[in-house]
Amino acid sequence: MNTTTAGILFVVSLVIALAVIHIPLGDYMYRVYSGEKHSRVERGIYKLIGVQPGVEQNWGVYARSVLAFSAISVLFLFFLQLLQGHLPWHLSEPGTEMTGGLAWNTAISFVTNTNWQNYAGESTMGHTVQMVGLAVQNFVSAAVGIAVAIALVRGFARRNTSDLGNFWVDLVRGTIRILLPIAFVFAIVFVAAGMIQNFHVYDQVAQTVAGTGTQTLPGGPVASQEVIKELGTNGGGFFNVNASHPFENPTTWTNWLEIFLILMISFSLPRTFGRMVGSPKQGYAITAVMATLAIISVTLTNVFQLMHHGTVPTAVGSAMADVETRFGVSNSATYAAATTLTSTGSVDSAHDSYTSLGGLWPLFNMQLGEVAPGGVGAGMYGMLILAVITVFVAGLMVGRTPEYLGKKITPREIKLAATYFLVSPLIVLVGTASAMAMPGQRASMANTGPHGLSEVLYAFTSAANNNGSAFAGLSGNTDWFNTALGLAMVFGRFVPIILALALAGSLAAQGHTPESIGTLPTHRPQFVGMVVGVTLILVALTFLPALALGPLAEGIHS
């Protein structure tokens, strides 16, 4: 079997698996967030934190709860890192102490579900910090994203109310009923596949395979963190080289399974959405938009990466540069597309060494707002906001008041949706321009010219969209980049959340508008095509000038 055929089968099997899981997982999440009963464990947690689970919140209280929980999480993780030398299973190697700037960046990174890493995990983070700090945030930051998406869906589903649910109930249910059970099962699968799971700091191998001397092998609770890193679209690797490390990703089939975990919740949430608004067809339409964009991206990333030109020298096999030989070009390109279509940021190859146009698509995926299917929860509410914008544009075209799911899209709703869309481009372009304007920050680039610009553009795109992957050519562990990228993560995460919740509150307060002859059907292929078109056009108009100076210019001259 040639590599092209194997790559096609790899992708097709993923599509089949996601189609199989879509309805049962989507229906299960619908029951989780629609049920009124609380388990004994959940009631104990509510009592411990002083929450009344039966009391619902309006959008403002819901948003303040998200912000308060996230602020406390940042402070806890920040001080945990600075104090890790006094904790069990810490790393005693010289130079492993965290600086204030790096601890700030890392705390922000994991709380915002970005998981940008300016450090090498196996030589910087002790096991206690990895488990109590980073792995815990992998769970709860993902649960926060799902909770916000569910709140926005309730805004569409409910009428004449200010209630959007209770954030603390949604957070606990998402963690305990969805993320923990799935992570537990697949962690066992990962251990069986060869991922390590222990509390060893370092092991000395008396003799290497080559017989040339001893080797130091890092250990730790890797499998348990690997599974939630993918499932929660987090991406923070236990090791510096992330999913290309054999302890994190031992075989081709674990590579497949990691991509499946990255996509499974985000591709199933549209089913949950359809059930909650009382129309599964609406969920299928959103799934179709996500799938169309994803298939385009995966296809083009594979095609351009296999063309053997660009950043790496034009030669036979050049596309294998910085690609793990166990996986090959096609599987690595598919992984790169999946991890940037979502907010995962996990990598099994170095995007910096991709061909110019092969590296363009992971960058473009993030600039789409990571909505195909996007991070857990974040992709869902991002796609719904793009659907609102599409309905508004369609309403202008036919001269009628735009409506979506029985809700009128008034000037207030479209202002919130438009502002949501503008947040990420503003952060990305201002951040990139600021870095490129200062010689000291340009010195962090490993390359000059268009590829150097791509490295900086990629970093701010990754941070603002809470992805966390990097081109790997940028030395980001400086005071300026730690601070600037940290701020990009904060504003890129929480400003859109506030706007999404404000939109949810505005929609929930409305009644139901009956369909009329002028109502645009939003469950048909026509609407699917319109949302795809609006998404691509808006992103192209916003980022094309920057892309023209970076990867496109590099591709033209290569």
N, C-alpha and C positions, 0 to 999 in steps of 0.2 A: 504494500500500500504506500503510495507516494505521500509526501507531506501535505500537499494541497487537499487530497481526499481525506486524510486523517484530520486536518483542520476543519473541514466541512462537517464531518461526522461529529467532531467535538462540539461544534456550535449547535448542530441539529439536536443532539442528545440533550443539551442544556435547554433548548426551547421546549422539547417534549416534557422534560422533567418539570419545568416551570408551569407548563400548561396543566400538568397533572395535579400539582400542588395548589394551583390558583384558587379553585373553588373551596376545597376543604379548609385550607388555612385562612382564606378570606372570611368564610362563614364562622370559623372558630373565633377570629378576632372580633367579628360582629357580636357574637354572644358574650365575649369578655367585656366589651365596653357598653353593652346594652343591658346586661343583667343587673338586678337590684340586690342580690344576695352577696354577702361578704363572708369569706372563710374565716376560721378562727385565727389563723396567722395574720390575715389582713386586719381583723378587728384589733388584734394585739398591737400591730404597728400604728394604727390610727390612735389608739389610746396613748401609746408612748409619745407620739408627736403632737398630741392634743388636737386632733382633727375630728370633726363631726361628719362622717361619710354621707349622711343624708342631706346635708346642706349644700346646695349648688352655688356656683359663683357666676357673676356677670363677667364680661370680658376684661374689665379693668382689674378685678380681684384675681382672676385667673392669671393675667399677665404679671401682676405683682408677685404672685406665688412662684411663677417660673423664675423670675428675676431673683427673688430672695433665695430660693433653693440653689440656684446657680452661683450666686455670690458666696454663699456659705461653702459650697463645694470648692470654689476657687481658693478661698482662704485655707480650708482644710488641706487641700492637696499641696498648696504652696509651702506651708509650714511642715508638712509631712516630709517633703523632699529635703528641706533644709536641715531637718533633724534626723535624717535617715542613718547617720553614723552612730546614733545611739539606739537603733532598733535592731532586733534579731535579723539574721540573714543579710546583713548589710555587706557591701563590698569594701574590703579594706585596702584596695589598691591605691597607691598615691595618685593624686590628681582626679579622683572620682567625686570629689565634693561638688555639690551644685552651687553655682553662683546665683545671686538674687535675680539677675536678668533672665537666666536660663530657666530657673524655677518658675518665674512668672509666666514665661512663654509656654512652658510645658503644662502648667496648671490651667491656663486659659485654653490651651490646645485640646486637652482631654475633656474639659467641661463643656466646650462648644461642639464636641463630636468631630473635631478637626483632626486631632492626633498628629499634628505636624511634629517631627522629631529633629531637634538640633543636637541630639546626643546619641551615643551608641548604648543601647539598652543593656547589653551584656557586660559593659565595663563602667556603667554610670549608675544604673538603678538597682538597688538592692531588692531582694525578693519580697520583703514586706511592703515596700513602696509599690512594686509591681502588682501585688495582690490586693492590698488594702486601699491603695490609691488609684492606680491606673485601671486595673480590671474592674473595680467597682464603678468608676466613671464610664467605662465602656458600656456597662449595663444601663445606668441611670440616664446618661446623656442620650442614649438611643430611645429610652422610654419617654423622655421629655419630647423628643421629636414626634413620636407617635401620638402622644397626648395632644399636642398642638394641632396635628392633622385631624384628630377625632373631634376636637372642639370646633374647627372650621366646618367639618361635615355636619355637625349638629346645627351650626348656623344655617345651613341650607335646609336641613330636615325639619327644624322647629319653626313655630309660628307665634308671633305676638308674645314673645318672652325675652327676658334679658339673661336667662340662665343658659350656660354652656357646659354644665357639668362641674365636677370638682377636680381640680388639678391633682391633688394629693391622692385621690382614689384612682385616677387614670394612671398616675405615675406608678403606684404600687401594683396595680393590676397588670400593667404592661410588663413590669419587671418580673413579677412572681408567676404570672399565668402564661406569659408568652416567651420571654427571653430566657429565663432560667431553665424551664423544662427542655427546650430545644437545645440550648447550650450544653446541658448535662448529657444528653444522649449523644450528641456529636463529639463531645470531648472524649468519651469512651471510644468512639470510632477512630478518632485521631490518635489516641494512645495505641490502639491496636494496629494502626497504620505505621507506627514508628516514631511519632512525635514524643519527645521526652516530657516527663511529668515527675519532677522530684524537687528536693530542697537543697541540692548540692550547689555550692557556689562555684567551685572550679574542681575539675578532676584532672589529675596528671596521668597521661597515657605513657607507660614506660617505654614503649617503642612504637613508632609510627609504621604505617603500611610500607613505606619505602625503606624502613629500617635505618633511618638517618639520625634518630634521636627522639627526645620526648616532645610531647605536645600537650598544651593546656586546653581542655575542653570546658566551656561554660555549661552549667546546668540550670535547672529552675523549673517552675510550674508553667511550662510553655503551652501544652495542649489546651489547658483550661482557659488561657488568655487568647490563644489563637482562634478558638471557635467564636467567642463573643466579639473579637476584633472584626471578624467577617460578618457575622450575623447582625451585629448592630451597626454595620457600615462605619466602623471606627477607623481601623487601619493601623493603629500603633503597634509596631512589631516588637516582640521580646528581644530580637536581635537587630543589629544595625542594618543588615542587608534584607531584613523583612522576610517576605515569603519566598525568596530565592534561597534561604538557608535550609539545608536538609533537615534540621531539627524542627523547623516550622512548616515545612512543605516537602515531605520525603519523596513522593512519587507523582506520576502524571495523574493518577486518579484522585489523589488528594488535591491536586491543582484544580481539577474539575469540580470537586466537592466544595472547595473554597469559593469558587466563582458562583456556584449554586447557592451557597449560604449568603453571599453578598446580595443576590438578587431576589431571594425567595419572599421576604416580607414586603419589600417595596413593590414587587409585581403582584402581590396578593391583596394589598390595601385597596386598590380600586374595586375589588369585589366587596370588601367591607363597606366602602363608600356607597356602592350600588344598593346594597341591602339596607343601609341606614336611611337613604333617601327614598326607599320604596320602589326602586327601579333598577334591577340588575343590568338592564341595557345601558344605562348611563355609566355604570362601572366598566362594561365591556368597551365602551367608546374611549374612556380614559386609558384603559389597558392598550387599546389599539394605537393610540397616539404614542404612548411610551414605547411600545414594541416597534413601531415604524422608525422612530428616531434611533432606537437601540440597534436595529438591524442595519440601518444606514451606517452608523458609526463603526460597528464591528466589522462590517464588510470593507469599508474604506481604510480602516486602520490596518487590516490584514493585507489589503491590496498594496497600499503604499509602503508598508514595512517590508513586503516581499520584493519590491522593485529594485533594491540594491543600489540606492544612490542617496546622496544628501550629506548628513553629518559625518557618517563613516565613509571610508574610502570606497570608491567604485571598484568593486572586485567581487569575484565569486565568493559567496558566503559572508559578505560584509554585513548583512542584516543580522548575523549572529553575534555581533559585537555587544558585549555586556548582556547577553541573553543566556540564561541557565540552559546548558546542553540537555538536561533531563527533560525539558519541556519543549524546546524548539521555538522557532519564530512564530508560528501561527498561534500556538497555545498561549505564548507570552503576549502577543498582540491582542488576543481576545481578553486576556486578564487585564491588560492595560485599559482597554475600552470599558470593561465592566467596572473597574475600580474608579474610573473618572466619570462614568455615566451616573454612578452613585456617589455618595460622599465618603467613600471608604478610604482611598489613599494608600491602601496596601499595594505593594508592587512585587513582582517576581522577576523583574528585569529593570535595567536602568533606562528610563525614558530619555535621559540626556544623550544617549548614544543611538537613539532611533533615527531613521532617515528623516529628512526635513519635513516631508509631508506626513510620514508616519507619526512623528511627534506632534504635528499640528492637531490631529484629531483628539488625542487625550486632552489637549489644551482647550479645544473648541467644545468638547463635552462638558467641561466645567463651566465654560462661559454660557452654555445653554441654561445654567442655573441648576444643573444636575437634577433634571426632572424626568430622565428616561432610563430607569424609573426613579432615580434620585436616592438620597439617603432615606433611612427608615423614617417615615413621617414627613420629613422636610421635602422630599420629592413629591409627595401627595399634595401637600398644601401649595407648593410651588406650581404644580400642574393645574390645580383648580383655579389659581389666580390667573394663569395664562388662558384658561378656558373663559374666565370672566372677561378678560381683555378681548378675546376673540369674539364673544357674543356682542360686546359693545361695538367693535368695528363692523360686525355684520349688521347690527341695528342701524348704524349710520348709513350703511350702503342702501338699505331698503326704506329708510326714513321712518323707522318705528322705535318706540322705547325698547331697548334691549332687555331681554328676560332670560334667566337661566334657572332651571329647576323650580319654576313658579315664583321666583324672586326678581323684582325689578332692579336693574343695574342703573342706579341714579348717579348724579355727579359725585356724591360722597363715596360710593363704592368704587367708582372708576378712579377717583383720586387716590384712594388707598391702594388699589391694585397697581396703578402706574408708579406710585412712589415705591412700592415693593420691588417692582422690576428695576428701578433706577438705582437702588441701593448698592448692589454688587458692582455694576460697571463703574459707579462713581469711586468706590473704594479701590478697585483694581487699577483704574487709569490714573487716579491721583497718586496712589502709592508707587506705581511703576515710574511715573514721571518724576516724582520726588527722588527716588533712588537713582535714576539715570542722570539727574541734574547735579549730583554730588560726586566728585571724583573719589572720595573715600569709600562710598558705597559701591561705586562701579568696580573698585578693586576687589570686591568679593566675587566677581564673575570669573569663572574659569576660562571663558572664551570671550573674544571681542567680536564686534560686528553684529550681524543679525542674530547669531546664535546666543551671544551674550545677552541681548535684549530679550530673547525668548526665555532665558533662564530667570530673569527678573520678573517678566510678565507672568510666567508660569507660577512663580512663588506667590505673587499677590493674588492671582486668580485662585490658586489653591487655598490660600488663607481666607479670602473673602467669601468663598463658596463652601468653606468648612470641609475641604477635601483632605488635605494633609500630604498628598504625594508631592514629589519634587523632581525637577529635572536632574538633580544630583550634581550639577556643575556649580551651584551657587553655595558659597560659604556663608550660611545664614546665622551662624552662632557668633554674632557680634552684638554689642549693646543696641545699636541702631536697628538692626533687622529683628532682634528679639522683641524690641518694643513696638516697632512699626507693624510687624506681622501679627503680634499679639493684639494690637488695637484693631487690625483688619479682621481678625477672627471674632472679636467681641462684637463689633458693629455689624459684621456680616452674618452673625448668628441671631442676635437679639433684636435688632431693628426690624428685620423681616418678620420675626415671631410676633412682635407687638403689632405690626401692621396686619398680619394675618388674623390675629385675635380681634382686633378692632373691626375688621371686615366681617368676621363671624358674628360679633355682637350686633352690627348694623343689619345683617341679613336676618338674624334670629328675631329681631324686633318687628320685622315686616309680617304681614299676613301672606296669604297665598293668592297669586295672580293667575286666574284661569288661562289656559291656552286659547289663542285666537288664530285666525287665518294668517296673521302676520308673524306668529311665533316661529322662531327658527328651531327645527328639530335638532336636538343635541345628542342624539343617539345613533345617527346615521353616518355612513362613510363620508358624506359631504362635510359634516362638521369635523370629523377626524382629520380630513385633509386640510381644512381651514386652520385648525389648531396647530398642526405640523407646520404649515406655511407661515403663520404668524410668529411662531417660536423661532424658526430659522431666519426669517426676515428681520425681526427685531434684534436678534443677536448679531447677524451679519452687519446691519447698519451701525450697531454700537461698537463692535470690536474689529471690523475689517481694516481700518487704518492701522491699528496696532499690529494686527496679524500680517499686514502687508510689509511692515518694517522688520518683522521677525521671521517666522517660519516660511512665509510665502516668498520673501526676498531670498532666503537661503535656498529654497527649492528651485527658484528660477536660475540662480547662479551655480547650481551644483550639476 
